[in-house]
Amino acid sequence: MSVDWSQVATGAVAVLVPLAPYLQKAGEEVAKEIGKAVWEKGKAIYQAIRGRFEEDKDEKGQATLKLFLEDSQTFEQALARLVSQKAQADPAFGKRLQDLVQDAMVNQGVVTFLNNFYGEVRAKNIVQIGTAGVVHID
């Protein structure tokens, strides 16, 4: 079964949208404010994406990530497209990102946080995207 990297990227970026203002602050105080599990899971996804852009010296990706942190809802789709392209070009990165999203989506604190931010219907879609990679059809 092939992986839909655009869905993985969309799920990863969707987890980051409500965290964008916090990712600019960073630190223990943020973790207390939004919850340690939510912070750690989101930070791991963010660091994976940022690290990929930095490793590739991808100025467009770095600029888009910066704009995303300033205005996450406006730049959500642009960032997801760039992350999807990176995942398609480097399936090892895509798999790592997929694992991070799946790990975040099995954490009840993260799901509750996303429900509060997006509403239950959109959060359920993010959870489905995050877990789509573990479906096995024999």
N, C-alpha and C positions, 0 to 999 in steps of 0.2 A: 504494500500500500504506500503510495507516495504521500508526502507531507505537503500540505498547502501552507507554504511559508508566509503568505499574506495573512492568513488567519492567525498564525503564531505571532507575527509582528503586530497585528491589530490587537490581540490579547495583551501582549507585553506593554504596548503603549497605553492601552486603556487602563491598565493597573497604575501607570505613572501619572495619568491626568490629574487625579485628585491629590497626588503627592508632589506635583511640580513646585508649588510654593514652598514646601518643606525641604525639597532637595536643594534649594538655593540656601537655606538656613543651615542645614545639617546639625549634627550634635545630639547629645543626650536629651536636651530639653525637648527637642522635636519628638524623640521616641516616647517621652512621657506624655506629650500632647496627643499623639495619634495612636499610640500603642506600639510596644517594642516589636511585636511580630510583624505588624503592618509595615513599620519602618524598615526592618531588616530585609523583608522579602522585596519590597519596592526598591530599596537601595541596591540590592544585588542585581536586579533587572537593569536599573539605571547604569550601574557600573559596567555591566556587560556591554551595553549599547555604546556608552561613552568610550570604553576601552577599544571596541572594534573600530570606531571612527578615528580614534587617536592612532592605533596601530597602522591603519591604512592611510594615515595622513590625509583623511577625507575632510577637506575644508568645508565643503557643502554640508556634509553630515554634521560636523561640529557646529556650524552656524545654525543649522536647522534645530539641533538639540538646544542650543542657547535660546533661540526664539521660542521653542516649545516651553522652556522653563519660565519664560516671561509671559507667555499667552498660550497655555496648553490646549485650550479648546480650538483656537484658530489653527494651530500648527500640528494638531494630532494626526490628521491624515497624511500630511507631508512627511512627518517623521516615520509613520508606519510604512509608507511606501519605500523610504530609504532603508529602513531596517529589513524589510522583506527582500529588497535587492541584495543586501549583505548576506542574508540567510540563504538565498538561492545560490549566490556565488561561493559561499562557504558553508556547506551543510553541517560541519562540526560546530560552527557558531550558531547556526539555526537550531541544532539539537540542544546545545547548552541553553539557549534562550527558551526553547520549548520546555525543558526540564525545570527552569526557574519559574516559568509561568504556571506549570502544573503544580509545583511545590507551593506556590503562593495560593493557588485556588483550592488546595485541600486544607488550608488554614482557616478556621472559622472566623478568626479575628479579621482577616483580610476580606473575606466574603461579606461579613457584617459591615465593615468600613465601606466597601464598594456599594453595597445595598443602600447605605445612608447617603452616599454621594450621588449615585446614578439612579437609584430606584431599583426595585427588585427585578424588573423585566430585563433591563440592560445588563445588570450584574449577572443574571443567569446566563445571558448570551456570552459574556466574557468567560464565565466558568466553563461553558460548553466549548468555546474556542480553546481554552487552556487545557482541556482534557481530551480534545479530539485526537491527539497523537497517541494515546494509549489504547485506542480501540483496535482489537485484533479480530479479523474475520478469517476463519479457517474454512 
